[in-house]
Amino acid sequence: METIALFGGSFDPPHIAHEALVKALLEIKEIDKVVVMPTYLNPFKSHFFAPSELRLKWLKEIFSDTKKVEVSDYEVKQNRKVPSVQSVKYLLKRYKKVYLVIGADNLATLRKWTNFDELNSLVTFIVAKRNSIDIPDGYMSINIDIDVSSTMLRKNLDITKLPSRCADEIIEFYQGNKCNQEYKQ
């Protein structure tokens, strides 16, 4: 049994801050492995831009040579919105401890997450600093100091902010007509 960090999200698109965060997580001595888990559809969103299977493919390509990183298709295979508590329970069948990685921008709505009290009892949160948001006491924090977001990239594609392994494919997808199409559940 290992201790893992669960890094979930839409990754729509994945970018260099995601890569940097995984690298920083691997440097935390208590963490044996990072599980990157793209959502089928974020429980707080009504649509996605890139289909979940494509985002999963990109993440597998990006982290294919990174030791101690597993890209999980668990939420994608559910083909629906999956609350974090469900994914954590799934992982706790295989691992002894789960650190749950969230962006600081999620702190404002964290208590609205499905079964938050139960989730809070099952994990230790690691909060990625973002937008100068203060991290409350009691949370582990991590700072990667890269100013980029998936929302920003969809509006203004910048190949230097994309993982080199699939940057061209990401650019091609979001520049095409597909970028203007939202996929609804």
Backbone torsions as a table, in degrees:
resi	resn	phi	psi	omega
1	MET	NA	140.7	-177.8
2	GLU	-122.0	167.7	171.5
3	THR	-102.6	129.4	-176.0
4	ILE	-124.3	160.6	167.9
5	ALA	-110.1	123.6	176.4
6	LEU	-93.0	117.7	178.5
7	PHE	-115.7	95.9	-180.0
8	GLY	-104.0	166.6	177.2
9	GLY	161.4	177.4	179.6
10	SER	-75.8	-38.0	-178.0
11	PHE	50.9	53.0	-171.5
12	ASP	-122.4	68.9	9.4
13	PRO	-98.3	166.1	170.5
14	PRO	-69.1	150.2	-177.9
15	HIS	-144.5	-179.8	-172.9
16	ILE	-66.7	-25.0	176.1
17	ALA	-68.6	-34.8	175.1
18	HIS	-61.8	-45.6	178.1
19	GLU	-60.6	-45.4	-178.5
20	ALA	-64.6	-37.7	179.5
21	LEU	-65.8	-42.7	177.4
22	VAL	-60.4	-45.0	179.4
23	LYS	-60.1	-43.4	179.8
24	ALA	-66.1	-38.4	178.5
25	LEU	-62.9	-38.1	-179.8
26	LEU	-67.5	-17.0	178.5
27	GLU	-85.9	-8.2	177.7
28	ILE	-80.1	119.4	-171.2
29	LYS	-61.9	-27.5	-179.2
30	GLU	-74.7	-14.3	-175.4
31	ILE	-99.2	121.5	179.5
32	ASP	-87.3	-26.2	-172.9
33	LYS	-159.1	149.4	173.6
34	VAL	-110.5	128.8	174.7
35	VAL	-106.1	114.0	177.2
36	VAL	-93.9	122.6	-173.5
37	MET	-131.2	99.4	176.7
38	PRO	-70.9	146.0	177.1
39	THR	-77.5	155.7	163.8
40	TYR	-71.1	-51.6	175.2
41	LEU	-153.4	125.6	179.1
42	ASN	-54.8	131.8	-178.7
43	PRO	-57.7	-18.7	-179.8
44	PHE	-101.0	7.6	-178.7
45	LYS	-121.2	158.5	-179.1
46	SER	-105.8	-6.9	-178.7
47	HIS	-157.5	168.0	171.7
48	PHE	-133.6	166.6	179.9
49	PHE	-99.1	-56.7	175.8
50	ALA	-90.7	133.7	178.7
51	PRO	-57.8	150.3	-174.8
52	SER	-59.2	-38.7	179.8
53	GLU	-63.3	-34.9	178.7
54	LEU	-71.9	-42.5	177.1
55	ARG	-62.7	-39.6	176.8
56	LEU	-61.9	-45.2	178.8
57	LYS	-58.6	-46.6	179.8
58	TRP	-59.7	-45.7	-178.2
59	LEU	-64.1	-39.9	176.9
60	LYS	-61.9	-39.9	178.3
61	GLU	-66.9	-46.3	-177.7
62	ILE	-59.4	-42.6	-174.1
63	PHE	-103.2	14.1	-175.0
64	SER	-59.7	-31.5	-178.5
65	ASP	-105.8	9.0	-177.6
66	THR	-93.3	113.9	179.8
67	LYS	-66.2	148.0	177.3
68	LYS	68.2	23.3	175.0
69	VAL	-125.2	129.1	175.2
70	GLU	-117.8	129.3	173.2
71	VAL	-97.8	115.8	-174.1
72	SER	-97.6	136.9	177.5
73	ASP	-97.5	11.5	-174.2
74	TYR	-52.8	-54.8	-176.7
75	GLU	-70.0	-37.1	178.5
76	VAL	-60.7	-42.4	-179.1
77	LYS	-66.6	-21.7	178.7
78	GLN	-71.1	-21.6	176.2
79	ASN	57.8	34.6	179.2
80	ARG	-164.1	173.9	173.9
81	LYS	-65.5	133.9	-179.8
82	VAL	-124.9	120.7	177.3
83	PRO	-68.8	148.2	-178.1
84	SER	-55.4	-37.5	-178.2
85	VAL	-60.2	-35.3	178.4
86	GLN	-66.8	-44.3	179.4
87	SER	-65.0	-39.3	178.5
88	VAL	-63.4	-45.4	178.8
89	LYS	-60.6	-39.7	176.7
90	TYR	-59.9	-45.6	-177.8
91	LEU	-71.4	-31.8	-179.8
92	LEU	-68.7	-10.6	172.7
93	LYS	-74.2	-21.7	-177.0
94	ARG	-112.6	-23.9	-174.1
95	TYR	-125.7	152.3	-175.6
96	LYS	-83.5	-27.7	-178.1
97	LYS	-145.2	140.3	179.3
98	VAL	-124.3	123.0	166.6
99	TYR	-92.4	133.0	-179.9
100	LEU	-108.4	120.2	-176.7
101	VAL	-92.3	127.0	176.7
102	ILE	-133.8	156.7	173.2
103	GLY	-81.6	148.4	-179.5
104	ALA	-56.1	-28.3	178.9
105	ASP	-65.5	-16.3	177.5
106	ASN	-83.4	-13.3	-177.0
107	LEU	-59.2	-36.3	-176.3
108	ALA	-63.5	-29.5	-177.0
109	THR	-114.9	7.6	-173.6
110	LEU	-55.9	-39.9	-178.3
111	ARG	-70.1	-11.7	177.1
112	LYS	-88.0	-7.4	179.7
113	TRP	-64.1	147.9	179.9
114	THR	-52.6	127.3	177.6
115	ASN	49.1	49.5	-176.3
116	PHE	-54.7	-45.4	-177.2
117	ASP	-59.4	-42.6	177.3
118	GLU	-65.0	-46.4	178.1
119	LEU	-56.7	-46.2	-178.8
120	ASN	-60.7	-32.3	179.3
121	SER	-78.5	-18.2	-176.5
122	LEU	-94.3	-22.6	-172.3
123	VAL	-127.9	166.4	165.1
124	THR	-111.1	124.6	-178.4
125	PHE	-81.0	139.1	168.0
126	ILE	-117.2	122.2	-175.8
127	VAL	-104.9	122.1	176.3
128	ALA	-82.1	121.4	-178.6
129	LYS	-62.0	143.0	-177.7
130	ARG	-158.3	137.9	172.5
131	ASN	52.0	37.1	178.1
132	SER	56.7	26.9	177.7
133	ILE	-76.8	131.3	178.4
134	ASP	-71.0	135.4	177.5
135	ILE	-96.1	120.2	-179.2
136	PRO	-64.4	156.0	174.1
137	ASP	-58.9	150.4	178.7
138	GLY	96.6	-8.4	176.7
139	TYR	-111.4	138.4	168.9
140	MET	-72.0	148.4	177.1
141	SER	-133.3	158.8	179.7
142	ILE	-142.3	140.0	-177.4
143	ASN	-124.3	122.4	177.9
144	ILE	-109.4	-12.1	172.5
145	ASP	52.9	46.4	174.2
146	ILE	-125.2	118.6	-175.5
147	ASP	-90.7	88.9	178.3
148	VAL	-155.3	148.4	174.9
149	SER	-141.6	158.0	178.1
150	SER	-63.0	-39.5	178.6
151	THR	-59.9	-45.5	179.1
152	MET	-60.8	-43.3	-177.7
153	LEU	-67.5	-35.7	177.4
154	ARG	-63.6	-32.2	-179.8
155	LYS	-82.0	-32.6	-175.7
156	ASN	-143.4	85.9	-177.1
157	LEU	-61.9	131.7	179.7
158	ASP	-138.1	107.9	-174.7
159	ILE	-60.1	-24.9	179.6
160	THR	-72.2	-13.9	179.6
161	LYS	-99.4	3.1	-177.6
162	LEU	-108.4	149.1	176.9
163	PRO	-60.5	131.5	-173.5
164	SER	-60.4	-30.4	-176.0
165	ARG	-62.7	-28.5	-179.0
166	CYS	-139.4	21.2	-177.9
167	ALA	-56.7	-45.4	-178.3
168	ASP	-62.3	-41.3	180.0
169	GLU	-67.2	-38.3	178.3
170	ILE	-64.9	-46.9	178.0
171	ILE	-57.5	-48.1	-178.1
172	GLU	-59.2	-42.7	-179.1
173	PHE	-64.2	-51.2	-173.7
174	TYR	-75.2	-22.9	176.9
175	GLN	-79.8	-25.8	-177.7
176	GLY	-70.7	178.8	178.0
177	ASN	-59.0	-24.6	-178.2
178	LYS	-60.5	-30.0	-177.3
179	CYS	-62.7	-30.9	-178.3
180	ASN	-83.9	-6.9	-177.9
181	GLN	-98.1	127.2	175.4
182	GLU	-97.7	139.0	177.4
183	TYR	-101.7	118.9	-178.2
184	LYS	-102.7	151.6	179.1
185	GLN	-74.9	NA	NA
